Amino acid sequence: MNRRQEREEYRAKGNGYYHFCTDGLKEGLIFNNAAEFAFGMCLMGLLWLKFSIRIYAFELMPNHIHIILSGTGENCLMAFDYLKRKLSARLLRDGYPPLPDDYWFKLVRLENQEELKNEILYILRNPLE
């Protein structure tokens, strides 16, 4: 499936609970220092406010991001596009390369409360920076 098809698939997803996980960078980091992690924390609040999603848990890893949220696929897609733009701009300002053009994310629907709890526990078990 190409990126255009994936975008359409995500756009068609209805309101629900999702595990949103960005690609892991093989080279370089998304968050290189405490200021960039703080910027990422602020972005989580902006995503909530700007895109009609609710965030229940998230983890900012040095090279990728996990978010457990609810919303529509369309809102999740818009949130990702915004997140990618803002993170790339911040990386450039700090002297690092921007996120790659093909940087992407997975959006996995959580079908029931048990899956929701398990995914929240999974991301909260990741080591903290």
C-alpha positions in Angstrom: 0.0 0.0 0.0 1.4 3.4 -0.9 1.4 6.5 1.3 -1.6 8.0 -0.5 -3.6 4.9 0.1 -2.6 4.8 3.8 -3.6 8.4 4.2 -7.1 7.6 2.8 -7.4 4.5 5.0 -6.6 6.6 8.1 -8.9 9.4 7.0 -11.8 6.9 6.8 -11.3 5.6 10.3 -14.2 6.7 12.6 -14.1 7.9 16.1 -12.4 5.5 18.5 -9.4 4.8 20.7 -6.1 4.4 18.9 -2.4 3.7 19.5 -0.6 6.3 17.4 3.1 5.5 17.0 5.6 7.4 14.8 8.4 5.8 12.8 11.6 5.2 14.8 14.5 7.1 13.3 17.4 4.9 12.3 19.8 7.8 12.2 19.6 10.9 14.4 17.1 11.7 17.1 13.8 13.6 17.4 14.7 14.7 20.9 18.3 15.6 21.4 18.2 17.5 24.7 15.9 18.5 27.5 14.7 21.6 25.6 13.5 19.5 22.7 11.8 17.1 25.1 10.0 20.1 26.7 9.0 21.3 23.3 7.6 17.8 22.6 5.6 17.9 25.8 4.1 21.3 24.8 3.2 19.8 21.4 1.1 17.1 23.1 -1.1 19.8 24.6 -1.4 21.6 21.3 -2.5 18.4 19.5 -5.2 18.0 22.1 -6.4 21.6 21.6 -6.1 22.0 17.8 -7.3 18.6 16.5 -10.2 17.4 18.7 -8.4 14.4 20.0 -8.1 13.3 23.6 -4.7 12.1 24.8 -4.7 9.5 27.6 -1.0 8.5 27.7 2.1 9.3 25.7 5.8 8.6 25.7 8.4 10.8 24.0 11.2 8.4 23.2 14.5 9.9 21.8 13.7 8.5 18.3 9.9 8.0 18.2 6.6 8.8 19.9 3.8 6.7 21.3 0.4 8.3 22.0 -2.8 6.6 23.2 -5.7 8.8 22.1 -9.3 9.0 21.0 -10.6 10.8 18.0 -11.3 10.3 14.3 -8.8 9.0 11.8 -9.0 12.4 10.0 -8.1 14.3 13.2 -5.2 11.9 13.9 -3.9 12.4 10.4 -4.0 16.2 10.8 -2.3 15.9 14.2 0.5 13.9 12.7 1.0 16.4 9.8 1.2 19.2 12.4 3.5 17.2 14.7 5.9 16.4 11.8 6.1 20.0 10.6 6.7 21.4 14.1 9.3 18.8 15.1 11.1 19.3 11.8 11.2 23.0 12.2 12.5 22.7 15.8 15.2 20.3 14.7 16.3 22.7 11.9 16.4 25.6 14.4 18.6 23.5 16.7 21.1 22.6 13.9 19.9 19.0 13.2 18.4 17.6 10.0 14.6 17.7 9.7 12.5 14.5 9.8 12.8 12.6 6.6 10.2 13.2 3.9 8.9 9.6 4.2 8.6 9.9 8.0 5.2 8.3 8.9 3.2 6.7 11.7 1.0 3.7 12.5 -2.6 4.2 13.7 -3.9 1.1 15.3 -7.5 1.0 16.5 -8.0 -0.3 20.1 -11.2 -2.4 20.0 -12.1 -2.7 23.7 -11.2 -1.5 27.1 -8.8 -4.4 27.7 -6.7 -3.4 24.6 -6.8 0.2 25.8 -5.4 -0.6 29.2 -2.8 -3.0 27.8 -1.5 -0.3 25.3 -1.4 2.4 28.0 0.7 0.0 30.2 2.9 -0.9 27.3 3.9 2.7 26.5 4.2 3.7 30.2 6.7 0.8 30.7 9.2 2.4 28.2 12.2 3.9 29.9 12.0 7.6 30.6 14.5 10.2 29.5 
